[in-house]
Amino acid sequence: MKDNTFHLRKSTLRSLQIALLILLFFSSSFFPLFGSSNIISNPKTLDPTIINGKQYVFNVFHVEGHQFLENDNFINGTLTIKGETYENLELRYDIYNQELTLRFTNQFESQKIIVVSDAWLTSFTMGDKKFELTADESGVKRIYQTLGKGNTRVIYTWKKDLRLNTSNGLYSFTRPFRNSYILIDDFKHQYHTNRGFAKAFGKDISPIVKKYLRQNRIKVAKADDIVIEELINYCNSIQ
């Protein structure tokens, strides 16, 4: 009788161990979003609103350089879609193809890179940089980097070209090129120099802007984002 009781307890213990292992297996299968290996910590990453874009593919081989704005690393940022902002996302801006890409880990622990659909995307950030999607004069949506607040802002468009390097027969990407505009009451004024920048404000305010540029030794063609943002915020304050 004692032997039967011993074997029964042993069998029950073994059954409990097997049940526990099965439970742990299915728990890790069905709840992978909370694992430490996820690239993106925000559970909203798997929201269909975000991941409804096509797979990102770039079929160009043996190319020097890369097609992205700053470097080929993913940068922490945000997306604003249908008025809702999604944070802690891994983003990369392909300025050669004018595509914003998103990297995430799906429910099967598989890493994916997609092109963010621009159907409802209104803006995004990457690090300290802010971008908006706005239709141009022809009605085509374009990505603009924006600086400043108020009715007057500075906006940039970015691009790269792919050129043949005759020294080695390989193609290489150029450095990033930007087109610079002052946006005043939704009207764009392109500029290249300090003179063109100041001229956009009209004859009354232009001399004040020129004086500010001269006193602060600013060259708008070379100034970084921080300097330009301070400049355009000053311009808003004197209008």
C-alpha positions as CSV (number, residue, x, y, z in Angstrom):
1,M,0.0,0.0,0.0
2,K,2.8,2.4,0.9
3,D,4.6,1.6,-2.4
4,N,1.4,2.5,-4.3
5,T,1.0,5.8,-2.5
6,F,4.7,6.6,-3.2
7,H,4.3,5.9,-6.9
8,L,1.0,7.9,-7.0
9,R,2.7,11.0,-5.4
10,K,5.7,10.7,-7.7
11,S,3.4,10.4,-10.8
12,T,1.4,13.4,-9.6
13,L,4.6,15.5,-9.1
14,R,5.8,14.6,-12.5
15,S,2.4,15.6,-14.0
16,L,2.6,19.0,-12.3
17,Q,6.2,19.5,-13.6
18,I,5.1,18.8,-17.1
19,A,2.1,21.1,-16.8
20,L,4.3,23.9,-15.5
21,L,6.7,23.5,-18.4
22,I,3.8,23.6,-20.9
23,L,2.5,26.7,-19.2
24,L,5.9,28.5,-19.4
25,F,6.2,27.5,-23.1
26,F,2.9,28.9,-24.1
27,S,3.4,32.0,-22.0
28,S,6.6,32.9,-23.8
29,S,4.9,32.2,-27.1
30,F,1.8,34.3,-26.6
31,F,3.3,37.2,-24.7
32,P,6.6,38.1,-26.4
33,L,6.0,41.8,-26.4
34,F,7.2,42.1,-22.9
35,G,10.5,40.3,-23.4
36,S,13.7,42.2,-22.9
37,S,14.8,41.5,-26.5
38,N,12.3,43.7,-28.2
39,I,13.7,46.6,-30.1
40,I,10.7,48.8,-29.3
41,S,9.4,49.0,-25.8
42,N,6.0,50.5,-26.7
43,P,3.3,47.8,-27.1
44,K,1.5,50.2,-29.5
45,T,4.2,49.3,-32.0
46,L,2.1,46.4,-33.3
47,D,-0.9,48.6,-33.8
48,P,-2.1,48.1,-37.4
49,T,-2.2,51.9,-37.7
50,I,1.6,51.9,-37.6
51,I,2.6,48.6,-39.3
52,N,0.4,48.7,-42.4
53,G,3.2,49.8,-44.7
54,K,5.0,47.7,-47.3
55,Q,8.3,45.9,-46.6
56,Y,11.3,48.1,-47.1
57,V,13.6,46.9,-49.9
58,F,16.6,48.6,-51.5
59,N,18.0,46.5,-54.2
60,V,21.2,48.3,-55.1
61,F,24.5,46.5,-54.4
62,H,28.1,47.5,-54.3
63,V,27.4,51.1,-53.4
64,E,29.6,53.4,-51.4
65,G,27.9,55.3,-48.6
66,H,24.2,55.1,-47.7
67,Q,20.8,56.6,-48.6
68,F,19.9,58.0,-45.2
69,L,19.9,61.5,-43.8
70,E,22.6,61.3,-41.2
71,N,23.8,57.8,-40.8
72,D,22.5,54.3,-41.4
73,N,21.5,53.7,-37.8
74,F,17.9,53.7,-36.6
75,I,17.1,56.7,-34.4
76,N,14.5,56.8,-31.6
77,G,11.5,58.9,-32.6
78,T,7.8,59.4,-32.8
79,L,5.0,59.2,-35.4
80,T,1.8,61.2,-35.4
81,I,-1.0,59.4,-37.3
82,K,-4.6,60.5,-37.2
83,G,-3.8,62.9,-34.4
84,E,-2.3,60.2,-32.1
85,T,1.4,60.2,-31.3
86,Y,3.3,56.9,-31.0
87,E,6.6,57.1,-29.1
88,N,9.8,55.0,-28.7
89,L,10.0,53.9,-32.3
90,E,13.1,53.0,-34.3
91,L,13.0,55.2,-37.4
92,R,15.3,55.9,-40.4
93,Y,14.8,58.4,-43.1
94,D,15.8,57.3,-46.6
95,I,16.2,60.7,-48.4
96,Y,17.2,59.1,-51.7
97,N,13.8,57.4,-52.1
98,Q,12.0,59.8,-49.8
99,E,10.7,57.0,-47.5
100,L,10.5,56.8,-43.8
101,T,11.3,53.4,-42.4
102,L,10.3,51.7,-39.2
103,R,12.0,48.7,-37.5
104,F,10.1,46.6,-35.1
105,T,9.9,43.0,-33.7
106,N,6.6,41.2,-34.4
107,Q,4.8,38.7,-32.2
108,F,6.9,35.9,-33.5
109,E,10.1,37.6,-32.4
110,S,11.0,38.3,-36.0
111,Q,12.6,41.7,-36.9
112,K,10.8,43.6,-39.6
113,I,11.6,46.9,-41.5
114,I,8.7,48.6,-43.3
115,V,8.0,51.8,-45.1
116,V,5.7,53.9,-43.0
117,S,2.5,54.6,-45.0
118,D,2.0,58.4,-45.6
119,A,-1.8,58.0,-45.9
120,W,-2.5,59.4,-42.4
121,L,1.0,60.3,-41.3
122,T,1.2,64.1,-40.5
123,S,4.5,64.4,-38.7
124,F,7.4,62.6,-37.1
125,T,10.5,63.2,-35.1
126,M,13.9,61.6,-35.1
127,G,16.1,62.6,-32.2
128,D,15.9,66.4,-32.0
129,K,14.7,66.8,-35.6
130,K,11.1,67.5,-36.4
131,F,9.4,66.7,-39.7
132,E,6.0,67.3,-41.3
133,L,4.3,65.9,-44.4
134,T,2.7,68.6,-46.5
135,A,1.4,68.8,-50.0
136,D,3.4,71.0,-52.3
137,E,2.0,73.3,-55.0
138,S,1.4,70.4,-57.3
139,G,-0.5,68.5,-54.6
140,V,2.3,65.9,-54.0
141,K,3.1,65.1,-50.3
142,R,6.6,65.9,-49.3
143,I,8.6,65.5,-46.2
144,Y,9.9,68.8,-44.7
145,Q,12.2,69.3,-41.7
146,T,10.7,72.2,-39.7
147,L,12.4,74.7,-37.4
148,G,10.7,77.3,-35.3
149,K,7.2,77.9,-34.1
150,G,4.5,80.4,-35.1
151,N,3.4,81.8,-38.4
152,T,6.9,82.0,-39.7
153,R,9.2,78.9,-39.8
154,V,12.2,77.6,-41.7
155,I,11.6,74.3,-43.6
156,Y,14.1,72.1,-45.4
157,T,13.8,69.4,-48.0
158,W,16.6,66.8,-48.2
159,K,17.9,64.6,-51.0
160,K,20.9,62.5,-52.1
161,D,22.0,61.5,-55.6
162,L,23.7,58.3,-56.7
163,R,26.7,58.9,-58.9
164,L,29.3,56.7,-60.6
165,N,32.7,56.8,-59.1
166,T,35.0,56.6,-62.2
167,S,38.0,55.8,-60.1
168,N,36.7,52.4,-59.1
169,G,33.7,51.8,-61.2
170,L,31.3,51.8,-58.1
171,Y,28.3,54.0,-57.5
172,S,28.4,56.2,-54.5
173,F,25.9,58.4,-52.7
174,T,26.5,62.1,-52.5
175,R,26.4,64.0,-49.3
176,P,22.9,65.2,-48.2
177,F,21.7,68.3,-50.1
178,R,19.0,70.6,-48.7
179,N,16.7,73.2,-50.2
180,S,15.9,75.9,-47.7
181,Y,12.7,77.9,-47.4
182,I,11.1,80.5,-45.1
183,L,7.4,79.6,-44.6
184,I,5.4,82.8,-43.9
185,D,1.7,82.4,-43.6
186,D,1.9,79.1,-45.6
187,F,3.8,80.7,-48.5
188,K,7.3,79.4,-49.2
189,H,10.2,81.7,-50.0
190,Q,13.3,79.9,-51.1
191,Y,16.6,81.3,-50.0
192,H,20.3,80.5,-50.4
193,T,22.1,83.5,-48.7
194,N,21.6,86.0,-45.9
195,R,20.4,88.5,-48.4
196,G,17.7,86.1,-49.7
197,F,16.7,85.2,-46.2
198,A,16.1,88.8,-45.1
199,K,14.4,89.8,-48.3
200,A,11.6,87.3,-47.6
201,F,10.4,89.6,-44.7
202,G,9.7,92.6,-46.8
203,K,11.2,96.1,-46.9
204,D,10.1,97.1,-43.3
205,I,11.5,94.1,-41.4
206,S,14.3,93.1,-43.8
207,P,16.8,95.7,-42.4
208,I,16.2,94.4,-38.8
209,V,16.8,90.8,-39.8
210,K,20.0,91.8,-41.7
211,K,21.3,93.6,-38.6
212,Y,20.6,90.5,-36.4
213,L,22.4,88.3,-38.8
214,R,25.4,90.6,-39.0
215,Q,25.6,91.2,-35.2
216,N,25.4,87.4,-34.5
217,R,27.7,86.5,-37.4
218,I,25.2,84.0,-38.8
219,K,25.6,82.5,-42.3
220,V,22.2,80.9,-43.0
221,A,23.7,78.5,-45.5
222,K,26.0,76.9,-42.9
223,A,24.3,77.5,-39.6
224,D,23.1,74.5,-37.6
225,D,19.6,73.8,-36.5
226,I,19.9,75.4,-33.1
227,V,21.1,78.7,-34.6
228,I,18.4,78.7,-37.3
229,E,15.7,77.9,-34.8
230,E,16.8,80.8,-32.6
231,L,16.9,83.1,-35.6
232,I,13.4,82.3,-36.9
233,N,12.0,82.6,-33.4
234,Y,13.5,86.1,-33.2
235,C,12.0,86.9,-36.6
236,N,8.6,85.9,-35.3
237,S,9.0,88.2,-32.3
238,I,9.5,91.3,-34.4
239,Q,6.7,90.8,-36.8
